[in-house]
Amino acid sequence: MDVLSDILRSVHLGGGVYFRCEFSAPWGMEIKPTPVAEFHIIVSGHCWLRIPGRSNPIPLQGGDLVAFPHGDAHTLLDAPDGVALPAEEIVQEQNLDHYGPVTYGGGGLPASILCGYFRFDRDNPHPLVAALPPLIHICGTDSYDFVWLQTALNFMIHETKAAKPGAEAVVDRLAEVLFVQMVRAYVQQSKAPPGMLA
């Protein structure tokens, strides 16, 4: 058994998707700290990521993946100086059909985002999970070979839109695959501490 597989079994990795978002400028969604690791896939369009304590917002575009392994607070917006509403307030106003979509905004430039989570056994933490940074940002335009990561992203997007029988089970498994691919990509980008998976 390889090291990463052993680690993921020990923390009882799980995952899933909350909903798809179809936003149009101006828009902003504030996510509070959570007990799970949240992620967002920028399906299309552009947006900005604002993190408490960080002065400069981070630009995101279609194909990007951002994840918060420790459930840190963050805000997604159409513009770096935009105004955001709490995510729960936005979702409460929607009549969601399973994965959405959540539609919100002023009718301007569109952005499509898939929001989900990874779940770990908090009673049995592993050093790998603890060693992950507060934010992992995988750029869709990176020169690294992320073919399998992009395949997982595209498959997940398709399943949430198609809503076929068994879609929830497929999406949950894909979220777990996505986490593995994300950790691989993070290590490949040389942002991980030496020997992280040794």
Secondary structure, DSSP 4 states (H G I P E B T S, - for coil): --HHHHHHHHTT-EEEEEEEEEEESS-EEEE---SSEEEEEEEESEEEEE-TT-SSPEEEETT-EEEETT---EEEESSTT---EEHHHHHHT----TT--EEEESSSSEEEEEEEEEE--TTS--HHHHHS-S-EEE-TT-SS--HHHHHHHHHHHHHHHH--TTHHHHHHHHHHHHHHHHHHHHHHTT-SPTTTT-
